[in-house]
Amino acid sequence: MIRPKIPVNPLPTGLVTPLIQPTTAVEPHRGPAPVCGCSQTPVPGESASRALPAVRLTPASLVAAVAGGAGLVLVVGAVLVSMLLAVAIIGASVAVCAVVMRSLLNGQHHG
């Protein structure tokens, strides 16, 4: 049948290479001392506003986000209500079929 091909190392060397190369020395950061007293210093030329971008919504974009959220809620609600209505209609039709079948079967026994 089908046999897997197992790779064979024809000349094993016995050398093991580590996946992570250890570093021998860590270079300290160069620049001004931090204001907060911690050991980290910012990269020269990078300001605090670039490090943490803020999301700013204008009034127009806020109105658009609220309108989009409300539209999404209305669409999901309409889909759920239509599914509930479909289940109710199927349940009613099955009940009507059961009543008709029972009356037909009872009519055969009496006649």
HELIX and SHEET records of a PDB file:
HELIX    1   1 ALA A   48  ALA A   51  1                                   4    
HELIX    2   2 PRO A   59  HIS A  110  1                                  52    
END                                                                             
